[in-house]
Amino acid sequence: MTLCYACYFAACWVDPGTINEKTYAKAVHRFPYDGVLFTKKNKCTTCKFEKPARSKHCSMCNVCFEKFDHHCIWINGCVGLHNYRYFLAFIFTHFLITFYGVIVGGLIFAGLIEEKKLVGAKFRNNATGETIEADWMFIINYMMYHYHAFSFVVMLCMVCSIMLFIFFVYHMYLVKGGLTTNEKVKLSQMQHYLDKVLSFLQEWLRRKKEFETDESKDEFKPKKEAIEYYGVKAEMNTKQIEDKIKSVKKDIEKTKNLPYTGTSFWGNLYQVMFPNAPFP
């Protein structure tokens, strides 16, 4: 329990990586710009400086943070470069303590069931006079009725342990990929957008060639809404569309090979545990 509190307070009190006049020079050279999610000359309108790669301005805290992950309501602050390791420890230790509560609660219930000899016991229904042999569902209902407060605590521990375990596994998945929560969301949105653009351009090219080979058909014109949405021009010829398709495919490949995703899970975990270590 002491470890749980220690990890929690560390996650709350350690500075996530505030970017200011003193830390900016180091922050801007810490990670390379990928040209996909993070580009140069992208200025923060609030902090009035060029955003370092992997940073983000938090509207809740009103400041930019290095390697921003997310704003966490559990610690009432942001999770970033320097406190991410403590946040992971906070999740894992609380998973252990709630799982421990489930085990202890289960053992106590087992002891009570044995003490009261509920397994195989028979009960009489006073209303109907019917004799009922206790099965496990009956025993569980019996324990929840007679020990409702304790049952609630054990069930709460069970729900929390499952939730915390899933949350921890998800963050380990992010560590494996060398990404933050913020980057994962942005990357998924960008990949989805590029896939839709590619699909649109390929269909446009197919139909354009079809109309070019059959003069009896009217000239093919893509929908104006689609043209404006994907940022392409209606007067593009076949060669221009093909070049655009190649460009989009290159952008999709860039999203799969970001420069800071690392080479292995252990290498990425090392970066999380030692954020000031040189980036490989």
Secondary structure, DSSP 8 states (H G I E B T S, - for coil): -HHHHHHHHHHHHS---B-STTTHHHHTTTS---SSS--TT-EETTTTEE--TT-EEETTTTEEETT--EEETTTTEEE-TTTHHHHHHHHHHHHHHHHHHHHHHHHHHHHHHHHTT-TT-EEE-TTT--EEE--HHHHHHHHHHHTHHHHHHHHHHHHHHHHHHHHHHHHHHHHHHT--HHHHHHHHHHHHHHHHHHHHHHHHHHHHHHHHT-TTS------HHHHHHHT--TT--HHHHHHHHHHHHHHHHHHHS-TTS-SSHHHHHHHHH-TTS---
